[in-house]
Amino acid sequence: MKFVSLKPSSRDNKRYEIIFSEPKKTIHFGAKNGSTYIDHHNKIKRHNYLKRHIVNENWNEVNPGSISTILLWEK
């Protein structure tokens, strides 16, 4: 995938949107009012987030969950 930009989301309930040019794709991710590791740097909260989400997320594909994990939770 070819990255184009990262900016605040145009959706009311999402924090950011990331845009790719190849393939052409926009992904909105992160809860608008949520607190993440980039906000609080709490390793226990990060561990708990990752443990909770590993059962439902596919982090081997580019999707909102994997992007959140990488950018907002620094995994």
PyMOL commands that set and color helices and strands:
alter all, ss='L'
color gray80, all
select helices_A, chain A and resi 37-40+43-53+64-72
alter helices_A, ss='H'
color red, helices_A
select strands_A, chain A and resi 2-8+14-22+24-31
alter strands_A, ss='S'
color yellow, strands_A
deselect
rebuild
show_as cartoon
